[in-house]
Amino acid sequence: MAYRGKRTTSLEAFVERENQFAQIFGHAKLSIRKAQDRRTIAELIDSRLSPENLHCDGEISASEARRKYEFLAQAARQLMAIDPTVRILEL
C-alpha cells in the first residue's frame, strides 16, 4: 500500500502488529494518517531499536537481531518519509 505516493510496506506491517496487540489489551488502534499516532509509532520504533530490546536481552542470535534491526530501520525510514517531523533517535 502507498500513502501519499510513498511505499510503506514495513511500516504498515509494524503498525498492523502493534494494532493486534492494542486490540488484545483494549487500546485504540494507531493510524499513520494521524500526526499524533505517527509520533507514537516513532516512539515505539525507537524503543524497539534500543539495544536491550533489539537483542531481547541477549536471547536471540546476532543474525536475528540484524533482521529485526533491518525491519525496524526500514519502517522508521518509511515513517520519516511520510512525516519528517518525527524523531527516531536509535537510528
Phi, psi and omega in degrees: 000154178239150175233118183054038177080004181252136179290134185226035186304303181295320179299313180296322178296319178298312182296319179299316178297316179297321180291330176295317176293320179300319180296319179301319185264007176074022178269161179292148177284150177268151178223134177289352181277347181253131183302315180296320178294323177298322176294319178296317178298318178299318178296319178296314179298315180302317179296317181293336180276351179297145186307318182292324177283319182299319183264007180049047181052038177084008184274351180240162181288163178297322181292323177292320177297321178296318177297317177299315181299314181299318178297311182293321179295321177296315178299320179296315179298320179295319178295317180292332176291326178284318185224093182295352180278344181285150182241133174230103190283335184280358177282000000 
